[in-house]
Amino acid sequence: MRSIALSAGLGTLLLSPVALAQNPNSGITNTGQQLTVEISCDDVLNEGATSFTVDACATLGPAADLNVNVLFVVDLSGSMGQNIPGGGLGDANGDGINNQRIDAAIEGLVSLAESLGSNDNVDLGIVAFGVSAATCDLDPAAGTQVWISPPDLGTPNQFETVLRSMDSNGIVGQFTPLDVGPLTNYQAAINVAAGAFALQAPGEVNLMFFISDGQPNGAGSTSVNFLENLANNVLVNQYGVRINTFGIGPGDLCAPGQILDRLAEVSGGTCTNVADPGDLTTVLPNAGSTSIESIVVSVNGNQVLTANGPEALELCLNDVEILQELDLLGINVVEATATAADGTQVTATKQVTKTMCQLFVGLAAKNKLLFQNDTDKLLVQPLVTFNVTESVVPTFQIPAVPELAGLDVYFQVAMHNEAAFPTNAVQMSNGVRVTLGGSSEAYGNAAGIFSWFDGSAGLGDSFEVRFDVVGM
């Protein structure tokens, strides 16, 4: 068999990889909530359609399908006993002194724990640190229980009981008494926190809320770089912990380069500066939840429409017209990206296939019925296919090679289009035989598509195989 070299004027068709569609898609926020994005639209855009709309929704709620471990790491240094001017907090820990920073922290943490809900897929834990650090015992039974689930808190609330037994001298009174001393050993806090997360099952969501009113001091390292690397190694890399830090008191403890800022940044968490310690009673409960700030619909990488929040539970874009943006034959990529107030982003991806015609090219004719009780036939043994439309077809250049004279090349157009042909979506054209250096002729039958030869079949000449979709 003689070979043939036909060069298409469209050039080489390069197929770039398309990422697997993820729809719906979910992610976990810094607050342990699940942010979910879902796109609703048809999978196929039929040629001839006059409209194509998409709905995209972002929802925010409990991480119902995941186990979440939330660890409170609390500074019990002496400065946490400082008075809050004008405070009306009372005595949260029963030490006989009102309106201390530790009182504000306790009230805020109690409310934060309550805001996390009562789901049994959440575990709570506490690490107290000062000169040293230790995990707190959350159950009055024998032994030390590092983690407890909200349904098991009992009456009175065991988690709250432990929090209210803390003071600024490094003392935890319940349920196993601890004395961690009144300094600020970040290194010990990080290492003990890692030990707590090591007790939980691999692959769970691990969150840490780190509360302190000062810079590291005492027996542990005070080097910001050392502490950041330590947290990255033993918390982030080992257990995927996301650290949310809270700097208490005057001065910006979350300024760039400060240790609390670096701990949050290295883990993808957030750092919140609480200049007035009294604000902890409102700041900490809000840290247990975030909001949906925006949702953006994009097509093939180009933004189409944005909706802005904040919304606590759901933010949607409905009936977004994207017909003009679906401009690629074959696969188009529709994306919806939701952003939460804490910076968490989740993107859902859906592929929409724009129906096309295909031009089959081969060196042998065929006569095969495609479907039983149908008239459509495959009339070409295809070797090469091209994606085509009525207005865009390849131009074939015949090499001026005498040995090619008399070689027959066969062409046929195929189409899948439910809009144009609702009862028989697959349509096949008649065939076109081109004898190189000679003539051309149509063969076989056509129903929905008619194709024909346009050009010259002479050696060195060029031609196109054009077509009309009769039903459109």
C-alpha positions as CSV (number, residue, x, y, z in Angstrom):
1,M,0.0,0.0,0.0
2,R,1.3,3.4,-0.9
3,S,1.6,6.0,1.9
4,I,-0.1,9.4,1.9
5,A,1.0,12.7,3.4
6,L,-1.8,15.2,3.7
7,S,-1.0,18.3,5.8
8,A,-4.0,20.0,7.5
9,G,-4.0,23.8,7.4
10,L,-5.2,23.8,11.0
11,G,-1.8,22.5,12.1
12,T,-1.1,19.9,14.7
13,L,-3.9,19.3,17.2
14,L,-2.5,19.4,20.7
15,L,-4.7,18.0,23.5
16,S,-3.8,19.6,26.8
17,P,-4.6,17.5,30.0
18,V,-7.8,18.4,31.7
19,A,-7.9,17.9,35.5
20,L,-10.5,15.5,36.7
21,A,-13.7,17.4,37.6
22,Q,-14.5,17.7,41.3
23,N,-18.1,18.5,41.8
24,P,-19.2,19.0,44.5
25,N,-15.9,19.8,46.3
26,S,-15.3,20.5,50.0
27,G,-12.6,21.9,52.2
28,I,-12.1,22.6,55.9
29,T,-11.9,26.1,57.2
30,N,-9.6,27.3,60.0
31,T,-12.7,27.0,62.2
32,G,-13.2,23.3,61.5
33,Q,-16.3,23.9,59.4
34,Q,-16.8,22.3,56.0
35,L,-17.1,24.7,53.0
36,T,-18.7,22.9,50.1
37,V,-19.2,24.2,46.5
38,E,-21.4,22.6,43.9
39,I,-22.2,23.5,40.3
40,S,-25.4,22.5,38.6
41,C,-25.7,22.6,34.8
42,D,-26.1,20.2,31.9
43,D,-23.1,18.1,30.9
44,V,-23.5,18.8,27.2
45,L,-23.9,22.0,25.1
46,N,-25.5,21.1,21.8
47,E,-24.6,23.0,18.7
48,G,-27.4,25.4,17.9
49,A,-28.3,26.1,21.5
50,T,-29.4,29.7,22.2
51,S,-28.8,29.6,26.0
52,F,-26.8,27.7,28.6
53,T,-27.1,28.6,32.3
54,V,-25.3,27.4,35.4
55,D,-26.1,27.5,39.1
56,A,-23.4,27.5,41.7
57,C,-23.8,27.4,45.5
58,A,-21.4,27.5,48.5
59,T,-22.6,26.1,51.8
60,L,-20.9,26.3,55.2
61,G,-21.6,23.9,58.1
62,P,-20.3,21.3,60.4
63,A,-17.8,18.8,59.0
64,A,-20.3,16.0,59.3
65,D,-18.3,13.4,57.4
66,L,-14.9,14.1,59.0
67,N,-13.4,13.7,62.5
68,V,-12.2,17.0,63.8
69,N,-9.8,17.4,66.7
70,V,-9.7,20.9,68.4
71,L,-7.0,21.6,70.8
72,F,-6.9,24.8,73.1
73,V,-3.3,25.8,74.0
74,V,-3.5,28.3,76.9
75,D,-0.9,30.6,78.4
76,L,-1.0,30.4,82.2
77,S,1.9,32.8,82.7
78,G,1.8,35.4,85.5
79,S,0.9,38.3,83.1
80,M,-2.4,36.5,82.4
81,G,-3.3,37.7,85.9
82,Q,-3.2,41.4,85.0
83,N,-6.3,43.3,85.6
84,I,-8.5,44.5,82.7
85,P,-9.4,48.1,83.3
86,G,-13.1,48.7,83.2
87,G,-13.9,45.0,82.9
88,G,-17.1,43.5,84.1
89,L,-16.1,39.9,83.7
90,G,-16.3,38.8,87.3
91,D,-14.2,35.8,88.6
92,A,-14.3,33.1,85.9
93,N,-12.0,30.7,87.8
94,G,-13.0,31.2,91.4
95,D,-9.6,32.5,92.5
96,G,-11.2,35.5,94.3
97,I,-9.9,38.1,91.8
98,N,-12.2,39.7,89.2
99,N,-11.5,40.9,85.7
100,Q,-8.2,39.2,85.0
101,R,-6.9,38.4,81.5
102,I,-7.2,34.7,82.5
103,D,-10.9,35.3,83.3
104,A,-11.5,36.8,79.8
105,A,-9.7,33.9,78.2
106,I,-11.7,31.3,80.2
107,E,-15.0,32.9,79.4
108,G,-14.1,33.1,75.7
109,L,-12.8,29.5,75.5
110,V,-16.0,28.2,77.2
111,S,-18.1,30.0,74.6
112,L,-15.8,28.9,71.8
113,A,-16.2,25.2,72.9
114,E,-19.9,25.7,73.0
115,S,-19.9,27.2,69.5
116,L,-18.3,24.0,68.1
117,G,-21.6,22.1,68.6
118,S,-22.4,18.8,70.1
119,N,-21.4,16.5,67.2
120,D,-19.7,13.2,68.2
121,N,-17.2,13.6,65.3
122,V,-15.5,16.5,67.3
123,D,-12.9,15.9,70.0
124,L,-11.8,18.7,72.3
125,G,-8.5,18.9,74.2
126,I,-6.5,21.4,76.4
127,V,-2.8,22.1,76.8
128,A,-1.7,24.4,79.6
129,F,1.7,26.0,79.4
130,G,3.9,28.2,81.5
131,V,7.4,27.2,82.6
132,S,6.5,23.7,81.2
133,A,3.5,22.4,79.4
134,A,1.0,19.5,80.0
135,T,-2.2,18.1,78.6
136,C,-5.2,18.5,80.9
137,D,-7.2,15.6,82.2
138,L,-10.8,16.0,81.0
139,D,-12.5,13.3,83.0
140,P,-12.7,12.6,86.8
141,A,-12.3,8.9,86.2
142,A,-8.9,7.3,86.9
143,G,-6.2,8.0,84.4
144,T,-5.7,11.0,82.1
145,Q,-8.2,11.6,79.4
146,V,-6.6,14.0,76.9
147,W,-9.6,14.2,74.4
148,I,-13.3,14.3,75.0
149,S,-16.2,14.5,72.6
150,P,-19.1,17.0,73.3
151,P,-21.7,14.3,73.8
152,D,-19.5,12.9,76.6
153,L,-19.0,16.2,78.5
154,G,-21.5,15.2,81.3
155,T,-23.2,17.5,83.8
156,P,-21.6,19.7,85.0
157,N,-19.7,20.2,81.7
158,Q,-16.3,18.5,82.3
159,F,-14.5,20.6,79.7
160,E,-15.8,23.8,81.2
161,T,-14.8,22.6,84.7
162,V,-11.2,22.1,83.7
163,L,-11.1,25.6,82.0
164,R,-12.5,27.2,85.1
165,S,-9.9,25.6,87.3
166,M,-7.0,27.4,85.6
167,D,-5.2,30.4,87.1
168,S,-2.3,32.7,86.1
169,N,0.2,31.0,88.5
170,G,0.4,28.0,86.1
171,I,-2.2,25.9,88.1
172,V,-4.8,23.6,86.7
173,G,-7.0,22.3,89.5
174,Q,-9.1,19.7,87.7
175,F,-9.3,16.8,87.1
176,T,-5.7,15.8,87.7
177,P,-4.0,18.8,89.3
178,L,-1.2,20.4,87.3
179,D,1.4,23.0,88.0
180,V,3.1,24.2,84.8
181,G,4.6,27.4,86.4
182,P,4.0,31.0,85.5
183,L,6.3,31.7,82.5
184,T,5.8,31.4,78.7
185,N,7.5,28.3,77.2
186,Y,6.3,28.1,73.6
187,Q,8.7,25.3,72.8
188,A,7.1,23.0,75.5
189,A,3.6,24.0,74.4
190,I,4.3,23.0,70.8
191,N,5.9,19.7,71.8
192,V,3.1,18.7,74.2
193,A,0.5,19.7,71.6
194,A,2.1,17.4,69.1
195,G,2.0,14.6,71.6
196,A,-1.7,15.2,72.0
197,F,-2.4,15.0,68.3
198,A,-0.3,11.9,68.1
199,L,-3.0,10.1,70.2
200,Q,-5.6,10.6,67.5
201,A,-6.2,8.6,64.3
202,P,-4.2,9.5,61.2
203,G,-6.0,11.6,58.5
204,E,-8.3,13.5,60.9
205,V,-8.7,17.3,60.7
206,N,-6.5,18.9,63.4
207,L,-7.0,22.4,64.6
208,M,-5.2,24.3,67.3
209,F,-6.2,27.6,69.1
210,F,-3.1,29.1,70.7
211,I,-3.8,31.9,73.3
212,S,-1.0,33.9,74.7
213,D,-0.3,37.5,76.0
214,G,3.4,37.6,75.6
215,Q,6.6,36.6,73.9
216,P,8.3,33.2,74.6
217,N,10.5,33.2,77.7
218,G,11.7,30.7,80.3
219,A,13.4,27.4,79.8
220,G,12.4,26.9,76.1
221,S,13.8,28.6,73.0
222,T,12.9,32.2,72.4
223,S,14.0,32.1,68.7
224,V,11.2,32.9,66.3
225,N,12.9,30.8,63.5
226,F,13.4,27.9,65.8
227,L,9.9,27.8,67.1
228,E,8.4,28.3,63.6
229,N,10.5,25.3,62.3
230,L,9.6,23.2,65.3
231,A,5.8,23.8,64.8
232,N,6.2,23.1,61.1
233,N,8.0,19.8,61.7
234,V,6.1,18.4,64.7
235,L,2.6,19.8,64.1
236,V,2.1,20.8,60.4
237,N,4.2,18.1,58.6
238,Q,3.4,15.3,61.1
239,Y,-0.3,15.9,61.7
240,G,-1.5,18.6,59.3
241,V,-2.4,20.9,62.2
242,R,-3.8,24.3,61.3
243,I,-2.8,26.8,64.1
244,N,-5.0,29.8,64.9
245,T,-3.2,32.2,67.3
246,F,-4.5,35.0,69.5
247,G,-2.3,37.7,70.8
248,I,-3.7,39.4,74.0
249,G,-2.9,42.9,75.2
250,P,-1.4,46.1,73.9
251,G,1.1,46.0,71.1
252,D,0.5,44.0,67.9
253,L,1.5,40.4,68.7
254,C,0.3,39.5,65.2
255,A,2.6,41.9,63.4
256,P,4.6,40.3,60.5
257,G,7.5,38.4,61.9
258,Q,6.1,38.1,65.4
259,I,6.0,34.5,66.7
260,L,2.2,34.3,66.8
261,D,2.0,35.5,63.2
262,R,4.7,33.0,62.1
263,L,3.0,30.0,63.8
264,A,-0.3,30.9,62.1
265,E,1.3,31.5,58.7
266,V,3.4,28.3,58.6
267,S,0.2,26.2,59.2
268,G,-2.3,28.1,57.0
269,G,-4.1,29.5,60.0
270,T,-4.9,33.0,61.2
271,C,-3.5,35.3,63.8
272,T,-5.9,37.6,65.7
273,N,-4.6,40.5,67.8
274,V,-6.9,41.2,70.8
275,A,-5.6,44.6,72.1
276,D,-8.3,44.7,74.8
277,P,-8.2,41.4,76.6
278,G,-11.8,41.9,77.6
279,D,-12.8,41.4,74.0
280,L,-11.8,37.7,74.2
281,T,-15.3,37.0,75.4
282,T,-16.6,37.9,71.9
283,V,-13.5,37.2,69.8
284,L,-13.0,33.6,70.8
285,P,-16.6,32.4,70.3
286,N,-16.5,33.9,66.8
287,A,-13.3,32.1,66.1
288,G,-15.4,28.9,66.1
289,S,-17.2,29.9,62.9
290,T,-16.5,31.8,59.8
291,S,-18.7,33.1,56.9
292,I,-18.8,32.8,53.1
293,E,-17.4,36.0,51.6
294,S,-17.8,35.4,47.9
295,I,-18.5,32.9,45.2
296,V,-17.1,33.3,41.6
297,V,-18.1,31.4,38.5
298,S,-15.5,31.1,35.8
299,V,-15.4,29.4,32.4
300,N,-12.2,28.2,30.8
301,G,-10.3,30.4,33.3
302,N,-12.2,33.6,32.7
303,Q,-14.4,35.1,35.5
304,V,-18.1,35.5,34.5
305,L,-19.9,36.6,37.6
306,T,-19.3,37.1,41.4
307,A,-21.7,37.2,44.4
308,N,-20.5,38.7,47.6
309,G,-21.4,38.0,51.2
310,P,-20.9,37.7,54.0
311,E,-23.3,34.8,54.5
312,A,-23.3,32.4,57.4
313,L,-24.7,29.4,55.7
314,E,-25.2,29.7,52.0
315,L,-24.2,31.9,49.1
316,C,-25.4,31.2,45.5
317,L,-25.3,32.4,41.9
318,N,-28.3,31.2,40.0
319,D,-29.2,31.2,36.2
320,V,-25.8,32.5,35.2
321,E,-25.7,32.7,31.4
322,I,-22.4,31.3,30.1
323,L,-23.2,30.3,26.5
324,Q,-20.8,32.8,25.0
325,E,-18.0,31.7,27.3
326,L,-18.3,28.0,26.2
327,D,-16.2,28.7,23.2
328,L,-14.1,25.5,23.0
329,L,-15.1,22.5,20.9
330,G,-15.1,19.5,23.1
331,I,-14.4,20.0,26.8
332,N,-15.0,23.4,28.5
333,V,-14.2,23.8,32.2
334,V,-16.7,25.5,34.5
335,E,-15.4,26.5,37.9
336,A,-17.1,27.9,41.0
337,T,-14.7,29.2,43.7
338,A,-16.0,30.1,47.2
339,T,-13.9,32.1,49.6
340,A,-14.5,32.1,53.4
341,A,-13.7,35.0,55.7
342,D,-10.7,33.2,57.1
343,G,-9.2,32.9,53.6
344,T,-10.2,29.3,52.9
345,Q,-10.9,28.7,49.2
346,V,-12.7,25.8,47.7
347,T,-13.2,25.3,43.9
348,A,-15.7,22.9,42.3
349,T,-15.0,22.0,38.7
350,K,-17.4,20.6,36.1
351,Q,-16.7,19.7,32.5
352,V,-19.2,20.8,29.8
353,T,-18.8,19.2,26.4
354,K,-19.6,21.3,23.4
355,T,-20.9,18.9,20.8
356,M,-19.0,18.9,17.6
357,C,-18.8,17.3,14.2
358,Q,-15.9,15.1,13.4
359,L,-14.4,14.6,10.0
360,F,-13.2,11.0,9.5
361,V,-10.3,10.5,7.0
362,G,-9.2,7.1,5.8
363,L,-7.8,5.1,2.9
364,A,-10.6,2.5,2.7
365,A,-14.4,2.7,2.3
366,K,-16.7,0.9,4.7
367,N,-20.4,0.2,4.7
368,K,-21.4,-0.6,8.3
369,L,-24.8,0.1,9.9
370,L,-24.2,1.9,13.3
371,F,-27.4,1.0,15.1
372,Q,-30.0,-1.7,14.5
373,N,-33.2,-0.2,12.9
374,D,-31.3,2.9,11.8
375,T,-30.1,4.2,8.5
376,D,-26.8,5.8,9.6
377,K,-23.8,4.0,8.3
378,L,-20.0,4.3,8.8
379,L,-18.7,4.8,5.3
380,V,-15.0,5.3,6.1
381,Q,-12.4,3.2,7.8
382,P,-11.0,6.2,9.8
383,L,-7.3,6.6,10.3
384,V,-7.4,10.3,11.4
385,T,-10.2,12.5,12.8
386,F,-10.6,16.3,13.0
387,N,-13.0,18.3,15.1
388,V,-14.9,20.5,12.8
389,T,-17.9,22.9,12.5
390,E,-19.7,24.1,9.4
391,S,-17.5,27.2,9.3
392,V,-14.2,25.6,10.4
393,V,-12.7,22.7,8.5
394,P,-9.2,21.7,7.7
395,T,-7.6,22.5,4.4
396,F,-5.7,19.6,2.9
397,Q,-2.6,20.2,0.7
398,I,-1.8,17.4,-1.8
399,P,2.0,16.9,-2.1
400,A,3.2,17.2,-5.7
401,V,4.4,13.6,-5.7
402,P,3.7,11.6,-8.9
403,E,3.5,8.3,-6.9
404,L,0.4,9.5,-5.2
405,A,-1.6,9.8,-8.3
406,G,-4.6,7.6,-8.3
407,L,-4.7,7.0,-4.6
408,D,-8.2,7.2,-3.1
409,V,-8.8,9.0,0.2
410,Y,-12.2,8.7,1.9
411,F,-14.0,11.3,4.0
412,Q,-17.2,11.4,6.2
413,V,-18.7,13.8,8.7
414,A,-20.2,12.5,12.0
415,M,-22.2,14.4,14.6
416,H,-23.9,14.0,17.9
417,N,-26.4,16.7,18.6
418,E,-29.5,16.2,20.8
419,A,-30.8,19.7,20.1
420,A,-30.9,19.4,16.4
421,F,-31.8,15.7,16.3
422,P,-33.7,14.8,19.5
423,T,-34.9,11.5,18.3
424,N,-31.7,10.4,16.7
425,A,-28.8,12.3,18.1
426,V,-26.1,10.5,16.0
427,Q,-26.0,11.6,12.4
428,M,-23.7,10.5,9.6
429,S,-23.1,12.3,6.3
430,N,-22.6,10.8,2.9
431,G,-19.1,9.8,2.1
432,V,-16.7,11.7,-0.2
433,R,-14.0,9.9,-2.2
434,V,-11.1,12.0,-3.5
435,T,-8.8,10.4,-6.1
436,L,-5.5,12.2,-5.8
437,G,-4.4,13.7,-9.1
438,G,-7.9,13.0,-10.4
439,S,-11.5,13.7,-9.4
440,S,-13.9,13.4,-6.5
441,E,-17.4,12.0,-5.9
442,A,-20.0,11.6,-3.2
443,Y,-21.1,8.1,-2.3
444,G,-23.6,6.6,0.1
445,N,-26.6,8.2,1.6
446,A,-27.1,11.3,3.8
447,A,-29.9,12.2,6.1
448,G,-29.1,15.0,8.6
449,I,-25.7,16.0,7.2
450,F,-24.6,16.5,3.6
451,S,-20.9,16.7,2.7
452,W,-19.2,17.7,-0.5
453,F,-15.8,18.3,-2.0
454,D,-14.6,21.9,-2.4
455,G,-11.3,22.6,-4.3
456,S,-9.0,20.7,-6.7
457,A,-7.7,17.2,-6.4
458,G,-4.7,17.8,-8.6
459,L,-1.2,17.0,-7.3
460,G,0.1,20.1,-5.6
461,D,-3.4,21.5,-5.2
462,S,-5.5,21.9,-2.0
463,F,-9.1,21.1,-1.1
464,E,-11.6,21.0,1.8
465,V,-14.5,18.7,2.6
466,R,-17.3,20.9,3.6
467,F,-20.8,20.0,5.0
468,D,-24.2,21.3,6.0
469,V,-26.3,20.1,8.9
470,V,-29.7,19.9,7.2
471,G,-31.7,19.8,10.5
472,M,-30.4,23.1,11.8
